[in-house]
Amino acid sequence: KNEEVVIEKKRRILTEQQKKVITHNKELNELSKKLGGFITMYYVKNELLFNKVNISPASISRLIYIATYLDYNDRQNGLLVHKNKYNQLIPMDKKAMKQKLKLTDKTFSRFFKEVKDTNLIFEVEDKIYINPEYFTKGECEFDPGNYTRLYIKTTRELYEGTKVTSHKQLSYIFRLIPMAHYELNIICSNPEEQDVKKVNDLSLDDICALFNIDKSNRTKFK
């Protein structure tokens, strides 16, 4: 009381490396905004995505797509939301989910049963939640190096631009994400390797083996 506090301004000299980091973060934020923001998806290093979760390949594509409708985790963690005709965010129910996925009644029922039985999705009072151990939006507490950003616009474009009958093929792309090199995007067995000469890229035969696809079908797979 009756005192004036004066804070002295200090000028900070940034190193070239610090300037690069700031520039990179600014560009990343601008890109993120352009691509509609992102959700975060957990994976296990050097394993195909959802390798130990017992759902069909097509269901993986559908699950990843619907995960882009996650609400921020500081509101209701795991809640799926969508916009109504008044452009308001409201909780997603089964009817809205089926419409978003563009599936027939039979295909949707099979998908919904799969993801519920494997605890990937929960339904509470007509609201649908996705398991936060696999997907989140907002502050991320996943183990470093064991998750990736999925940009919302591009993820939706991939799904919406693919026929329902080709969701299995789309899942091959998604399932290879843990094998993508952090900087080069090469599909390899050592995605964290910093020495480019030591990156062990996977051949088409190697990738077929990961998916248990016979070599005689490699050309069709490609």
Sequence and secondary structure as in RCSB ss.txt:
>XXXX:A:sequence
KNEEVVIEKKRRILTEQQKKVITHNKELNELSKKLGGFITMYYVKNELLFNKVNISPASISRLIYIATYLDYNDR
QNGLLVHKNKYNQLIPMDKKAMKQKLKLTDKTFSRFFKEVKDTNLIFEVEDKIYINPEYFTKGECEFDPGNYTRL
YIKTTRELYEGTKVTSHKQLSYIFRLIPMAHYELNIICSNPEEQDVKKVNDLSLDDICALFNIDKSNRTKFK
>XXXX:A:secstr
               HHHHHHHHHHHHHHHHHHHTT EEEEE  TTS TTTTS   HHHHHHHHHHHTTB  TTT
STTBBEEE TTS EEE  HHHHHHHHT  HHHHHHHHHHHHHTTSEEEETTEEEE TTTEE SS  S TTSEEEE
EHHHHHHHHHTS GGGHHHHHHHHHTGGGB TTT  BBS TT   GGG  B  HHHHHHHTT  GGGHHHH 
